[in-house]
Amino acid sequence: MFKQLRFKIEKRKHVSSLVQLISLSAAIILSVLITGLLMYVGKVNIGAGFIALFDGAFGSWKACVETLLKATPLILTGLATVIAFRARIWNIGQESQLYFGAIMAYLAYTQFIFLPPIILIPIIILFAIIGGAICGFIPAMIKAKFAVDEIITTIMMNYIVTYFLSLLLSTVWKDPNHYYEQSPTILEKFRFPILLENNRLHLGFILAIIATVIIFLLISKTPLGYEIKAMGLNPIAAKFKGINLIKTMVIVMMISGALSGLAGAGELFGVIFRLKSTISLGYGYTGIIIAMLAGLEPLAVVPVAILFGGLLNGSFLLQTTTNIPSSLVYVIQAIVLLFFLSARAISNYRLRIVANDQ
């Protein structure tokens, strides 16, 4: 008689904090190693590359503030993803909702420009929220009425809104003094207030933090939050519990769109100051990544968004000091996403040794 050992993979009933810490540490180490390998292949001094990346992101007060500025739209699009995905609604239209929020915000600016800033700026914010909500409402109603998958409709909305913006910028909102498709510059008095002197961090960051707290409280403390979580865990059981799935889906998509729309207003009135087709650097799509890395937890979105804001901000210094393509930052984002999601998935399982008597 002897014992033959074999390995068995089984799901953990509870993932301890230690296991989560170990998996997170492993993900960070592997991300750094693979990023360093890419730098080496690109014939870049690895040490100088990481120093440049860190200095550009967090190496000075100015760099930290710029990182927060970059993180602002990412917090909002990340929250937009969190609330939708928590309900198992696969909203991929954050980009179009951001753009339509910016369009509606600019519409408010042009129509009510005679008002003083203290009145017009809240109207601009309100219109941005409404614009994003409308852009979320349309796919939700299409799914409710015609059972069309929201992934398809929200992706298509990204193209529709982008081309609609191009139409506006080539006709009624085109700046007559420039060849490019862009609007005239927004008057300085109607721009979002700056939070600190001698930097660009604006009101939008405060709005993003407030939105984070609101979404956290909504999900964890309200009846709607209970419905969202129930719908995400088991929609059939939620329906038998008396939850109106269609109503909840529509509300969730409108809230999700409103958050992205607010991000659009922040970029337009806080950073770029003119409406153009490049108002977003893929913030809507990056928000999906951020939400997944945050484990669909609203409060965790903020530090993850700041990390990604740092990557975006640090990539500029990395490019100028090492001559490496700025597109490497998107590769780094993909690497971070891959290892962090893998680590989270693997931490839910354990490898157990089982002995068989022979």
Secondary structure, DSSP 8 states (H G I E B T S, - for coil): --EEEEEEEEE-SS--HHHHHHHHHHHHHHHHHHHHHHHHHTT--HHHHHHHHHHHHHSSHHHHHHHHHHHHHHHHHHHHHHHHHHTT-----HHHHHHHHHHHHHHHHHHSTTS-HHHHHHHHHHHHHHHHHHHHHHHHHHHHHH---HHHHHHHHHHHHHHHHHHHHHTTT--TT-SSSB-----GGGS--BSSTTS--BHHHHHHHHHHHHHHHHHHHSHHHHHHHHHHH-HHHHHHTT--HHHHHHHHHHHHHHHHHHHHHHHIIIII-S-BTTS-SSHHHHHHHHHHHTTT-HHHHHHHHHHHHHHHHHHHHHHHHH---TTHHHHHHHHHHHHHHHHHHHTTEEEEEEEEE-
